[in-house]
């Protein structure tokens, strides 16, 4: 009886801990701008675009008039889980989600620029059927982290510019799952958790253009520690052994949004063509464990903390992009990204069935001196993988396979004043 209860308790805690796994598997880097999505995210060394307020604020010194860009990105995530027992594939519900962004650049002097970036660079939503085979892990997971990022850029010389700023992050996490109490004649009890957090970080960037047709960029962002506080509630109170074992309670934990370093180069030596390459390093090794503290620890109704190891690793992402100036107003874009997953074969779960992935993108832009419009489409192919060995062992589940892919459609408008 005691061992079974402890197993259910571990399940409860791991479900809450899976929020961090979900965040780590989905860094929305390219999806935070339409024009950047069209070139596969290779944007660190670009000049003349309002989206540089996020990707490399120092490059905004190339913008001569007040400029604003805003838009939205529709993400369709398709993921299926095939159990080795049934050979049946269960797919996500409500696969389409929307995220938005805003970028503004204001010249205040020949050499100074004020910038503002507002976007959601981390987050995704997965919603599985309530009765699917892994419903004791998660049926609904939502994590959105919005960054509000003011910055200033200064032109040190004709070739070199510097940018510095801060990130104010707001995190919102929601998760639902089921706890199987059938051994006690109580069926399944639904668990719903919510938590919110705020955090602050900083960033530094450089833009260097030694020759007219070559430019280089470097952008570093510090990690942000998000201290989540919230509550856990149940559809019904559950009594085991005559005691109330699952009681509504306050919970708290923290998740580190990772530091990253992006290095890029752009060349336009060829008439009408621009070529870009970026390498992005993300410090996911800072996510070694998740500690969850309960005001009323399940089973004891006393304050307690459960430690959950994660042991993720640092990863690189490589991005290639090209632009072709079709006419004075029209530009065509194409891009490719190879993105490595920070998780490992032990921790893959349905909250975010992440794996190494490749992005293929196409885009088009129309620009006039006063306004512009951009449209981009990308297809993301995941390598796939199995349910994590540690997750499967902890919950006595067979290791089925995930089949995941994603389509992204983004549109934006640019205004110049």
C-alpha distance (Angstrom), angle and dihedral (degrees) to the residues before:
residue distance angle dihedral
X1 . . .
X2 3.82 . .
X3 3.81 94.2 .
X4 3.80 92.1 48.9
X5 3.78 90.9 50.4
X6 3.82 91.5 49.1
X7 3.77 88.7 51.7
X8 3.81 90.2 54.1
X9 3.78 89.7 46.5
X10 3.81 91.1 53.3
X11 3.80 88.6 50.7
X12 3.80 90.3 53.3
X13 3.80 92.6 52.1
X14 3.77 96.0 43.9
X15 3.80 90.9 52.6
X16 3.78 90.5 58.3
X17 3.79 90.7 44.5
X18 3.79 90.6 54.6
X19 3.82 89.6 75.7
X20 3.80 88.5 78.9
X21 3.77 92.2 48.7
X22 3.77 88.4 54.4
X23 3.79 92.3 52.8
X24 3.78 95.1 47.3
X25 3.79 93.6 52.8
X26 3.78 95.0 55.6
X27 3.77 120.1 52.5
X28 3.81 105.1 165.6
X29 3.80 96.4 -149.6
X30 3.80 103.9 143.5
X31 3.81 93.9 30.4
X32 3.82 92.5 65.8
X33 3.83 93.0 81.7
X34 3.81 134.3 29.5
X35 3.81 97.4 -140.9
X36 3.81 91.5 44.5
X37 3.81 92.0 49.6
X38 3.82 88.6 55.4
X39 3.83 91.1 59.7
X40 3.79 95.9 43.8
X41 3.80 94.7 -103.7
X42 3.82 96.5 -62.1
X43 3.82 94.8 139.1
X44 3.81 110.0 122.4
X45 3.81 96.0 98.5
X46 3.82 98.0 37.7
X47 3.79 122.7 118.2
X48 3.80 134.6 -156.4
X49 3.83 98.8 30.9
X50 3.81 128.2 114.6
X51 3.83 90.0 -141.1
X52 3.82 87.1 72.7
X53 3.82 85.0 80.1
X54 3.82 83.3 80.8
X55 3.81 106.8 23.9
X56 3.83 97.8 42.9
X57 3.83 116.6 -11.2
X58 3.81 92.7 -170.5
X59 3.82 89.0 67.5
X60 3.82 90.8 64.1
X61 3.83 88.7 82.8
X62 3.83 84.8 82.8
X63 3.85 90.0 65.3
X64 3.81 112.1 91.0
X65 3.83 103.3 -175.3
X66 3.84 133.7 43.3
X67 3.80 106.2 -80.6
X68 3.79 134.1 -175.0
X69 3.80 130.1 -175.6
X70 3.79 127.0 -174.5
X71 3.76 135.9 166.6
X72 3.77 149.3 128.1
X73 3.79 139.3 -102.9
X74 3.80 124.6 -147.4
X75 3.80 113.1 -153.1
X76 3.79 121.4 -164.9
X77 3.80 110.1 -167.9
X78 3.80 115.2 -169.9
X79 3.77 115.6 -170.9
X80 3.78 130.7 162.3
X81 3.77 132.2 -172.6
X82 3.81 120.7 -150.5
X83 3.79 116.5 -163.4
X84 3.83 115.8 -147.0
X85 3.80 88.3 -138.5
X86 3.82 99.7 56.6
X87 3.84 101.4 20.0
X88 3.81 84.9 -142.3
X89 3.82 120.9 133.0
X90 3.81 117.9 -136.5
X91 3.82 116.5 -161.4
X92 3.79 134.8 -154.5
X93 3.81 119.3 -94.6
X94 3.83 120.9 -131.6
X95 3.78 95.7 15.2
X96 3.83 98.6 -179.0
X97 3.82 122.8 84.9
X98 3.80 133.2 169.5
X99 3.81 131.2 -140.3
X100 3.81 130.1 176.7
X101 3.79 141.7 -158.1
X102 3.81 143.5 -166.0
X103 3.82 131.0 -161.6
X104 3.79 127.9 -176.3
X105 3.81 132.6 -177.8
X106 3.82 123.9 -172.3
X107 3.85 121.4 -176.1
X108 3.83 108.3 -143.9
X109 3.82 96.1 172.3
X110 3.79 137.8 1.7
X111 3.81 88.7 -89.8
X112 3.83 103.8 27.4
X113 3.82 131.9 76.9
X114 3.79 131.1 -177.8
X115 3.82 114.3 -151.0
X116 3.77 137.8 -171.7
X117 3.81 127.0 -168.7
X118 3.82 125.4 -175.4
X119 3.80 118.7 178.8
X120 3.80 145.4 121.0
X121 3.83 106.3 -110.3
X122 3.81 94.4 170.3
X123 3.77 128.9 46.5
X124 3.77 149.4 68.5
X125 3.78 138.5 -177.2
X126 3.80 125.6 -128.7
X127 3.80 121.5 -174.7
X128 3.79 118.8 -177.9
X129 3.83 126.6 -174.4
X130 3.81 110.6 -82.4
X131 3.81 91.9 -123.7
X132 3.81 100.7 44.0
X133 3.79 121.1 127.2
X134 3.83 96.1 -99.5
X135 3.80 97.3 45.3
X136 3.82 90.9 123.8
X137 3.81 87.8 65.5
X138 3.81 99.1 47.6
X139 3.79 140.5 -42.7
X140 3.80 98.1 -177.8
X141 3.79 128.9 23.1
X142 3.78 125.5 172.9
X143 3.77 126.4 174.0
X144 3.79 122.2 165.7
X145 3.78 123.6 172.9
X146 3.81 115.0 -171.0
X147 3.82 119.3 -161.0
X148 3.81 120.7 -154.5
X149 3.81 104.2 -167.2
X150 3.82 123.6 -177.6
X151 3.80 116.1 -178.3
X152 3.78 144.7 166.0
X153 3.81 127.5 -138.4
X154 3.80 126.6 -159.8
X155 3.83 129.1 -168.2
X156 3.80 105.1 -133.4
X157 3.82 92.5 -177.2
X158 3.78 139.8 -19.0
X159 3.81 88.6 -80.0
X160 3.81 105.3 33.4
X161 3.82 134.1 56.3
X162 3.78 132.6 177.8
X163 3.82 129.4 -151.7
X164 3.81 129.9 -169.6
X165 3.80 132.8 173.2
X166 3.78 149.2 132.5
X167 3.80 137.3 -101.0
X168 3.80 120.1 -140.2
X169 3.81 105.6 -165.6
X170 3.80 127.3 -161.9
X171 3.79 117.4 -169.1
X172 3.81 127.8 -164.2
X173 3.82 120.0 -174.5
X174 3.80 128.8 -175.8
X175 3.81 128.4 173.4
X176 3.80 138.2 172.8
X177 3.79 131.1 -173.1
X178 3.79 142.5 146.4
X179 3.79 130.8 -106.3
X180 3.79 114.3 -148.6
X181 3.81 110.5 -133.8
X182 3.80 96.3 159.7
X183 3.80 90.8 121.6
X184 3.77 86.6 66.3
X185 3.78 95.2 45.9
X186 3.81 93.1 -107.0
X187 3.81 102.6 105.6
X188 3.80 116.1 -148.7
X189 3.78 125.6 -21.2
X190 3.80 117.1 -154.6
X191 3.79 117.6 -130.9
X192 3.82 123.3 -159.1
X193 3.80 123.8 -174.7
X194 3.76 133.3 -176.9
X195 3.79 132.3 180.0
X196 3.81 138.1 167.7
X197 3.79 134.0 -159.2
X198 3.79 145.1 177.9
X199 3.79 130.5 -154.4
X200 3.80 142.9 166.0
X201 3.80 133.2 -139.2
X202 3.78 140.2 157.9
X203 3.80 141.4 -131.6
X204 3.80 141.3 -157.3
X205 3.80 129.0 -161.5
X206 3.81 141.6 -179.4
X207 3.80 131.2 -158.3
X208 3.81 118.6 -166.0
X209 3.80 125.9 -177.0
X210 3.83 108.4 175.3
X211 3.81 93.0 165.4
X212 3.77 132.4 28.2
X213 3.80 94.4 -111.5
X214 3.83 99.3 38.8
X215 3.79 130.2 65.6
X216 3.80 133.9 170.9
X217 3.79 131.5 -161.7
X218 3.80 138.8 -168.4
X219 3.79 124.8 -173.0
X220 3.81 127.2 178.8
X221 3.80 126.9 -174.0
X222 3.80 123.7 -171.0
X223 3.78 122.2 -132.3
X224 3.79 119.4 -96.3
X225 3.78 122.0 -143.5
X226 3.79 111.4 -144.2
X227 3.80 114.7 -160.8
X228 3.80 104.4 -156.1
X229 3.81 119.7 -156.5
X230 3.76 124.1 -179.9
X231 3.77 146.0 111.3
X232 3.77 142.2 -87.8
X233 3.80 120.9 -138.7
X234 3.79 135.4 -178.3
X235 3.75 132.5 -145.5
X236 3.79 87.7 -127.1
X237 3.79 137.0 2.0
X238 3.80 112.5 -99.1
X239 3.79 122.8 -145.5
X240 3.79 119.0 -162.8
X241 3.78 119.8 -179.8
X242 3.80 90.3 -3.6
X243 3.82 92.5 -59.1
X244 3.79 129.7 106.2
X245 3.81 98.7 -114.0
X246 3.82 100.3 169.1
X247 3.79 109.6 50.6
X248 3.83 127.5 167.5
X249 3.79 106.6 -101.3
X250 3.79 146.9 164.4
X251 3.79 117.1 -100.4
X252 3.78 135.8 -173.1
X253 3.77 138.4 -175.2
X254 3.79 139.2 148.1
X255 3.78 135.1 -119.4
X256 3.80 124.5 -164.2
X257 3.79 115.2 -138.9
X258 3.81 98.9 -146.8
X259 3.78 129.5 -112.3
X260 3.78 114.4 -118.2
X261 3.79 139.2 -170.3
X262 3.81 121.8 -152.3
X263 3.82 122.7 -167.2
X264 3.79 121.2 -174.6
X265 3.78 146.3 171.2
X266 3.80 132.2 -162.2
X267 3.81 129.4 -166.4
X268 3.80 131.2 -173.3
X269 3.79 102.0 171.4
X270 3.78 90.6 128.4
X271 3.79 118.1 76.2
X272 3.83 112.3 -98.5
X273 3.82 92.1 -3.5
X274 3.81 132.0 106.7
X275 3.79 122.9 -175.8
X276 3.82 124.7 -165.7
X277 3.78 135.3 -172.5
X278 3.82 128.3 -177.2
X279 3.78 134.0 -179.6
X280 3.82 114.4 -161.7
X281 3.81 122.3 -166.4
X282 3.81 117.2 -163.8
X283 3.81 121.5 -165.0
X284 3.80 100.7 -138.6
X285 3.82 90.3 149.6
X286 3.81 86.2 86.2
X287 3.80 86.0 73.8
X288 3.80 99.6 78.3
X289 3.79 100.3 139.7
X290 3.77 144.8 -4.8
X291 3.79 118.8 -133.0
X292 3.81 115.4 -161.1
X293 3.81 119.2 -163.6
X294 3.81 120.8 -161.5
X295 3.79 124.0 -162.2
X296 3.80 85.8 -152.9
X297 3.76 108.2 27.7
X298 3.84 108.8 -147.5
X299 3.75 111.4 -102.0
X300 3.80 96.2 16.4
X301 3.82 103.9 44.8
X302 3.80 87.4 -141.0
X303 3.78 129.4 113.4
X304 3.78 112.1 -85.4
X305 3.79 144.1 156.2
X306 3.78 129.7 -136.2
X307 3.81 119.5 -160.3
X308 3.80 119.2 -145.5
X309 3.83 118.7 -170.7
X310 3.81 117.5 -142.4
X311 3.82 106.4 164.8
X312 3.78 99.0 -169.5
X313 3.78 121.0 176.6
X314 3.81 138.6 -134.4
X315 3.79 115.0 -92.3
X316 3.80 140.6 -164.7
X317 3.78 128.5 -139.8
X318 3.82 122.4 -161.7
X319 3.79 121.2 -155.6
X320 3.80 132.0 -172.1
X321 3.79 126.1 -172.7
X322 3.81 140.9 173.8
X323 3.81 134.5 -170.5
X324 3.80 127.7 -164.9
X325 3.82 119.5 -162.5
X326 3.79 99.4 -139.7
X327 3.82 95.0 177.8
X328 3.79 136.4 -15.0
X329 3.81 88.5 -79.7
X330 3.81 106.6 26.3
X331 3.81 126.4 72.0
X332 3.80 127.9 -179.6
X333 3.81 122.3 -150.6
X334 3.80 138.6 -165.3
X335 3.77 132.5 175.5
X336 3.79 147.0 174.3
X337 3.79 130.8 -158.9
X338 3.80 132.4 -172.1
X339 3.80 109.7 -163.0
X340 3.81 124.5 -174.2
X341 3.79 120.3 -147.0
X342 3.83 118.7 -122.6
X343 3.81 94.0 -150.4
X344 3.77 126.3 83.8
X345 3.78 139.6 -137.3
X346 3.82 91.0 -91.0
X347 3.81 98.9 59.6
X348 3.84 108.4 37.2
X349 3.81 109.4 129.9
X350 3.83 140.5 163.0
X351 3.82 93.6 -98.2
X352 3.81 86.2 78.6
X353 3.81 114.7 -7.4
X354 3.80 91.9 -157.1
X355 3.81 128.4 175.2
X356 3.79 139.4 149.7
X357 3.78 108.7 -53.5
X358 3.79 144.9 -170.7
X359 3.79 126.2 -146.3
X360 3.82 124.5 -155.6
X361 3.81 115.1 -169.3
X362 3.80 141.5 -176.4
X363 3.78 127.9 -175.4
X364 3.78 145.8 170.0
X365 3.79 132.3 -157.4
X366 3.80 135.5 -167.3
X367 3.80 116.8 -161.1
X368 3.81 134.7 -178.9
X369 3.83 127.3 172.1
X370 3.83 89.6 -95.2
X371 3.78 106.9 33.7
X372 3.78 145.1 1.2
X373 3.79 143.9 -166.6
X374 3.81 129.8 -148.1
X375 3.79 132.3 -168.9
X376 3.82 126.9 -176.8
X377 3.80 138.8 174.5
X378 3.80 128.7 -165.5
X379 3.78 136.2 -178.3
X380 3.80 117.6 -153.6
X381 3.79 118.4 -159.0
X382 3.83 117.1 -161.2
X383 3.78 119.2 -155.3
X384 3.79 89.9 -134.7
X385 3.77 126.9 -138.8
X386 3.76 148.1 -176.2
X387 3.77 132.3 -77.8
X388 3.80 105.2 -84.3
X389 3.80 114.9 -88.3
X390 3.82 92.3 -132.8
X391 3.80 92.0 48.2
X392 3.80 92.5 47.5
X393 3.79 93.1 48.1
X394 3.82 93.7 47.1
X395 3.81 92.2 53.7
X396 3.82 99.5 32.0
X397 3.80 92.8 -117.8
X398 3.80 130.7 145.5
X399 3.82 116.1 -110.0
X400 3.78 104.2 -108.8
X401 3.81 127.0 178.2
X402 3.81 131.1 -100.6
X403 3.80 122.2 -144.2
X404 3.82 109.8 -166.8
X405 3.80 136.1 173.1
X406 3.77 135.4 157.3
X407 3.80 137.7 -153.7
X408 3.80 122.3 -159.7
X409 3.81 128.6 -164.7
X410 3.80 119.6 -177.7
X411 3.82 135.4 178.9
X412 3.81 131.2 -178.8
X413 3.79 142.4 174.0
X414 3.82 125.0 -143.1
X415 3.81 122.7 -157.5
X416 3.81 126.3 -168.1
X417 3.80 120.3 -164.0
